[in-house]
Amino acid sequence: MLSLGKKDQGEIVIAIRAAVVCFLLSTAVWAQSKLSPHWEELTAADFAAAIHQSQGVCLLPFGILEKHGPQLPLGTDLINVRYAAEKAAEQEYAVIYPAYYFGQIAEARHEPGTVAYSLHMQLELLQETTEEMARNGCKKILIVNGHGGNDNLLPYFAQAQLQTPHDYVVYVYRWHAKTAGRPAMHSQVDMHAGESETSHTMVSRPDLVHLDRVPQESGADQARLHLPEDVYTGIWWYARFPNHYAGDASASNLELGEFDMKAWIADLAAATRAVKEDQTSLQLQTQFYEDAKKPLETKQ
């Protein structure tokens, strides 16, 4: 039987302790890397760990419930934007807020399944949502817009954050298909439920795409309104596309869908990374709040 001296025994104990510490650390790192990005799937303890891992960056994928031609589901915008957010979070971890579809869609109120909230409800709900997110540690909130009808609403909401002091920053992100090498489009009009959007959904939820129904309706521009380009009226969309379908989905294809989705995901991951690294916005925002209290003392 081997006899060990006190020095040898001490060294063994130290080695064992070091091994245990390394094991616990590696286990913690492994567990952290396996954290779900989905807010609703995390336990309370895991949520705290997720906020730490994401460096306080949370994504708010913003969709809508509206008709998407005869072939796509009502939640197409939400389905596609959440798909992009989930895949982007695999590349650059962030916490993803649950399904959010409380945006601007008044122009589709005549179509079945549309849920159109009042303007004050949209703004108040979004404000309270971002405040609750921030209270839970989301100090950098990246609203990922997946619906064209929100293109004016969301920048306005972000601008309105300068009205009242906040200890968090709201960012707005909207991807546009402009990546070099993109497969050629076959349709001239591609604004809503057309070639590209249908191709995207063929990737995110192919089981919900009904290409056989495409011929049932026309996505052609009805051109029923004649005004100068620099004159705007809210009825413009209904005047041009009363079927809430703008394009030709018959040209949809998986090649385009996969290319766009890959580009969208990579771009969103890069945007998330940039938000993590941004240390300037909150500093300037805080300084702005202070300057706004005493505008006559602001240095010119």
N, C-alpha and C positions, 0 to 999 in steps of 0.2 A: 504494500500500500504506500502510495507516494505521500510524503510528508512535506508540507509547505510552510515556509517561514512566514512571519507576520508581514514582511515586506511584500512577499509574493501574493499573499492573501489580499492585501490592500490593493495591489495592482489589478488583481482579478476583479475585485469589487468595483473599482473605478471603470474597468473595461466593460463590465456588465451594465453599469449605470449609463455609460456613454452609448452602449448599444440600444438600451431601452429608450433613451432620449431620442436617438436617431430614428428608431422605429416609430415612436409617437409622432415625431415631426413629419416623417414621410407619410404616415397614416393621415395626419391632419391635412397635408398638402394634397394627397390623393382625394380625400373627402371634399376638400374645397374645390378641386378641379372638376368634381362630379356634381357640383351644385347645379340644380336646374335654373335656367334663366327666368322661368315663369313665376311671377309674383305669387299666383294662386296655388302653386304646387309646393312652395317652400313652407317648412315649419317655422315657428317664430324664431327659434334659435338659428336655423339655417338662413332665414331672411337677413338677420343681423350680419351673418358671415358673408352673405351674397352682396350686401351693400358695401361691406369692406372690400371684397374682391373686385367689385365694379368701380371702386373709387367714387362712389356716390353718383354714378352715371346710370340713369334709368331711361329706357325707351318707352314712348307712348305711341304705338302704332295706331293711326287714326284712319278709320274707314267710314263706311256709310251703308245704309240699307236702301237700295234703289234698283229699279229694273236695269238689266244689262242685256238689251236685245232679247231675242227669243231663245238664246242658247246658253246663257250664263246665269249663275245664281245671283240672288239679290245681294248677297254679301261679298261679291267678287273683290271689291276694293279692300275690304277688311281681310279677306282670305289671303290675297296676294301680298299685302303690306306686312301682315304678320309672318307669312312664310319668309319673306326677305329678312325681317327683323330676327327671327329665330335662327336662320342660317348665319346671319352676320354676327350674332352673339356667340356662335361657335368659334368664330375667328377673333372676335374682340368682345370679351365677356361684359355683359350689362344686364341689369334686371329689366324684364319686360312686363309692362302693366297689362292687366287683363283686357279683353276685347272692348274696344271703345268705338262707338259708331254714332255719337251724338253731335253731328255736324250739320253743315248747310246743304240742304237738298230740296228747297222749296220748289224748284223748277220741275220736280218729278212727282208732285203731289197727286197728279191725275192718274198715276200708274199704280197697279196693285202691289202691295207689299212695301211701299215707300213709308219710312218713318221720318217725318220732318218736324223737328222741334222748333219752338219759337226762338227768335234771336236772343232774347234775354236769358232763356234757359240754356242755350248753347254756351254763351259767355260765362254765365254764373257757374254752371256745372264744370266747365273746363277750369275756371279759376279755383274752385274748391278742390277739384281733383289734383291740380298741380300743388296746391297748398298742403293737401294731405300727403302727397308723395314726398314733398320737401320735409314735412314734419317727421316722416319716417326715414329720413336720411338721404333722399334723392336731391342733392344740391345742384345737380346738373341734369335738367330734364330735356331730352331730345324728342320733340314731337315729330314722328315720322309720318308724313302725310301721304296717304295713298289714294286721295280723292280730289279730282280737279276742282270740284265745287268749294273746296276749302282753301284754294290758293290765295284768296284775298282775306278770308276770315282769320287764318292762323298768323300771318305776318302782323295783322292788326292787333291780334291778341298779344303777341310778343311785344309789340310797341307799347301797348297799354300797360305793360308791367312797370313802366317808368312812372306811372301815376302814384303808386304806393310802394314804400320800401319793402324789399324782400331779401332774404338771405340765401336765395337760390337764383339760378339763371335758367330762363326758358330759351331753348334753341328750336328752330324749325328747319326740317330737312325735307326736300322733295327731289326725288331722282328723275332725271330726264334722259331718254334714250339718245345718247350722242357718242357712244363708244366707237372708236375706229374699228373697222372690220365687221360691223354689224351686217347681217344678211340683208339683201335687198328687199324692200317692201314691194308687194304686188298691188296694193290698193292706194289710190290717191288720197282719199279721206280716211283718217284713222284717229278719231277723236274719242270715241266711247264704244266699248264692247266690240271693237273692230278687230282687225288682223293681229295687232300686237297684244292687246289685252286678253283676247281669247287664247293666243299662243302662250301667254304667261300662265293662265289658269290651267292649260294643258300640262304644265309642270307642277304647279302647287296643288291642284285638286282635279286631276284628269277625270275622276269619276263623276264630277259635276258639270262637265262640258257636254253639251248636246249638239254636235255639229250637224246632225240630221235635221235640226229645226231651223237652221240658218235661212233657208229659202222662204220661210213663212212670213218674214217681214223685210222691209227695205230700210237700209241705213243711209239712204241718199239725202242730200241737203234739199229741203223743200223751198228754200229761198223765198219765204213769204213776207219778209220785211225789207224795206228799202230805205236805208238811212246812211248818212256819211260814216266813214270808218271811225271818226273820232266822236261819234255820238253813241252813247250806251243806254240801253233800256233792259230791265230785268227779263222781259219776255223774249229776248233774242234767241235763247236756246229752244224754246217751244216753237218759235216761228220757223226755225231751221230743221229741228229734229224732233217732231212731235211724238215719234215712236220711242224716244229715249234710246236711240240706237244710231250711232254716227260712224259709218264705215262699212267695210265688207269683210265679215268674218270667214267667208268661204276660203280665203287665202291663208288662213291660220296654219301654222306648222310648228312642229316640235323643235326644229333647228333654231328658229327665231326665239321661241320661248326659252330654251335652255341658254342661248347666248345672252339674252336680256337679263334673265334671272341671275346668271353668274356675275354679270357686270353690276347689277343693282346691289347684290349682296356684298361684293368687294367694295363698292363705293360707300355703302352704308357702314361697313366695318371700318373703313378709313375715316369716315365722318365721326364715328363713335370714338375712335382713337384720338382724333383731333380735339374733341370735346374734353376727353380725359386730360389731355395735356394743356388745355386752355386755363391759364391762371390770370388772365387779363380782364375778361369780361366782368367777373364779380367785383374785382377791384375798381374798375371804372364805374360800374353800376352803383357801388357803395359811395364813391366820390360824387357821383351825379346827385344822389339823394341828398347828400350834405350841401352841395352847391345850390340845389333847388330850394332849400330852406331860406337862403339869403341871396337872392338873385342880384341885389344891388351891390353885393360885395364880390361878385364873381369877377375874376381877373379877365380883362379883355385882351 
